[in-house]
Amino acid sequence: MANPQKRKGDTAERECADLINASLKAHGCDVQCQRALGAGRQQDTGDIFGLRDHVIQVASWSDVGAAARQKPMAAAQQMANAGANFASTFVRSRGGIWRVWLTVDQWARLTALQQREAMP
């Protein structure tokens, strides 16, 4: 039988991929994100794949404060490992509520792209 924490993490990653797919589809972007296999890789490049140039880190921790402190920085390292330009951390708290956490740099990268695309 698998480690209960690993099973919880695997379930959260699958749920997150489904959430990303449904949320983006609702906004006219039909993608097929999936859970990346090989957790704990030395050169980890994120928990979810399927978004171009974007790393997704997933956390389903009872201590969301610890997840907020640790996981966005892990996503930054994974972004560097992947050679990607964007990273986001999806955190599920008790009750199944999902939130996306970004470092200031991660937010600025996304916002700068949106601002450049909006320029005439």
C-alpha positions, -999 to 999 in steps of 0.1 A, spaced: 0 0 0 13 35 -9 23 61 16 -9 80 26 8 114 21 19 104 -14 -16 91 -22 -31 125 -10 -6 144 -31 -13 123 -62 -50 128 -58 -45 166 -53 -24 168 -85 -50 150 -106 -78 172 -91 -57 203 -98 -51 193 -135 -89 188 -139 -95 222 -122 -71 239 -145 -86 222 -176 -121 232 -167 -112 267 -156 -93 275 -188 -120 259 -210 -146 281 -193 -125 310 -207 -121 297 -242 -88 279 -238 -91 242 -244 -59 226 -229 -52 191 -216 -31 195 -185 -20 163 -167 -2 152 -136 35 148 -142 49 115 -131 82 111 -112 76 131 -80 108 139 -61 130 141 -92 163 158 -87 156 183 -115 119 186 -108 100 207 -134 66 209 -117 36 187 -108 14 195 -138 23 197 -175 4 208 -205 7 246 -203 33 261 -226 62 278 -208 45 274 -174 54 253 -143 26 244 -118 34 233 -83 6 217 -62 2 216 -25 -26 200 -4 -13 208 31 -33 213 63 -8 241 71 -15 265 43 8 290 58 37 266 54 26 259 18 25 297 11 60 301 25 76 271 8 58 261 -24 61 293 -45 98 292 -40 99 256 -50 79 266 -81 106 292 -88 133 265 -87 112 242 -109 107 271 -134 145 275 -136 149 237 -140 123 237 -169 137 268 -186 101 282 -183 91 318 -179 61 314 -157 52 295 -124 22 292 -102 15 273 -70 -20 258 -65 -28 252 -28 -58 233 -16 -69 240 19 -93 222 41 -128 219 25 -113 216 -10 -109 253 -16 -82 260 -41 -61 292 -43 -32 302 -66 -2 317 -49 26 336 -67 58 352 -56 60 389 -66 83 380 -95 59 353 -107 30 378 -106 51 405 -124 60 381 -152 24 373 -159 12 408 -155 39 422 -177 30 398 -205 -7 408 -202 2 445 -203 25 441 -233 -2 421 -252 -27 449 -244 -5 477 -258 -16 491 -292 
